[in-house]
Amino acid sequence: MAEENLHDSPSPTALDLHACTHGDLLALMAELGQPAFRAKQIEDWVWNKGVSSPDEMTNLPKPLREALAARVAPLGASELARQVSEDGSRKYLLGFGDGASVECVGMPSPGKLAVCVSTQAGCAMGCAFCATGRYGLTRSLTAGEIYEQVMHVRNDFNARVTSVVFMGQGEPFANYDETLKALRKLNDPDALGIGARHLTVSTCGLIPQILKFANEPEQFTLAVSLHSTVQKTRNALMPGVKRYSLVHLYAALGEYVDKTGRRPSYEFALIGGVNDTEEEIDSLCDFCRGTLCHVNIIQLNEVSGSPFKPSTPEKAQQFIDRLSRVGVEATIRNSRGADIDAACGQLRQRMR
């Protein structure tokens, strides 16, 4: 087919370039009468440069750009709103073509840029202290939509992304396949090339997916939102995972460590009068003692209209001290972007 005729017969179905494999692009180039190396050029524009339209792929011949423009879906998420924190963090509300929207956060530090991404628009887990769960689940995101969040932050900061945490809206393991595809693309040396250990997935504790994750070949990092090791308290705080008992979660995490040799981290948001009691400290020490783990103690980030309030710094230090006595490494994690509702548990599907 001659180049000048490439765009005469556009496909009736919009093609998602983020969903195309290298083989898909090779087939498309063959169909359009283009040399195979064009597929690699297109991938570079999509995964490394983060363009929003084939029109921006300037090393492609114009007829090919026009052919792609007639066939493919819009590439970039649109920025609906943006806020900047006093600590330098930036929160973005990004919208997709079907009207779904998510928030993501860029967190800079000297020589580094961490990005917090969402894996779902909304969340079905219903955690009592989390703003996202109030609005329910709209839908899961594609791997491309997850990746686009990272690219959007990278381009806004004009800096290399050094780590990504899947701790935004949604339960990543309820969207397991697309989450894993996004992780692998972020890790891909032909894409952003972020080291596997700098890619962290946080789950509320979906046991079947934890066991599946243990068998993946990459060294991605696992974080578990624990928040209580007293079953009754955890059921009340995290109703979406009450079908998974702490006994079975403990066993699954042990299997994960045995298979991978990697240390999971546990997230524990301290809520005044709820999970900061002596019973809770004793129980957490028992859960962690003798295991390979790291505990992140987080002061609960307040959510407007929530009855829950943060515990005290003294209580947080008490947790650290008691865990240390039983040989468990723990740190108090300082939340970023709390002044713009960008910290853990504060993300919504809209900005106030």
Sequence and secondary structure as in RCSB ss.txt:
>XXXX:A:sequence
MAEENLHDSPSPTALDLHACTHGDLLALMAELGQPAFRAKQIEDWVWNKGVSSPDEMTNLPKPLREALAARVAPL
GASELARQVSEDGSRKYLLGFGDGASVECVGMPSPGKLAVCVSTQAGCAMGCAFCATGRYGLTRSLTAGEIYEQV
MHVRNDFNARVTSVVFMGQGEPFANYDETLKALRKLNDPDALGIGARHLTVSTCGLIPQILKFANEPEQFTLAVS
LHSTVQKTRNALMPGVKRYSLVHLYAALGEYVDKTGRRPSYEFALIGGVNDTEEEIDSLCDFCRGTLCHVNIIQL
NEVSGSPFKPSTPEKAQQFIDRLSRVGVEATIRNSRGADIDAACGQLRQRMR
>XXXX:A:secstr
  GGGTTSS  SS B GGG  HHHHHHHHHHTT  THHHHHHHHIIIII  SSGGG TTS HHHHHHHHHHB   
S EEEEEEE TTS EEEEEE TTS EEEEEEEEETTEEEEE  SEEE SS  TT SGGGG EEEE  HHHHHHHH
HHHHHHHTS   EEEE SSS GGGGHHHHHHHHHHHH TTTT   GGGEEEEES  HHHHHHHHT SS  EEEEE
 S SSHHHHHHH GGGTTS HHHHHHHHHHHHHHH    EEEEEEBTTTS SHHHHHHHHHHHTTS  EEEEEE 
   TT S  B  HHHHHHHHHHHHHTT EEEEE  S GGGT STT   SS  
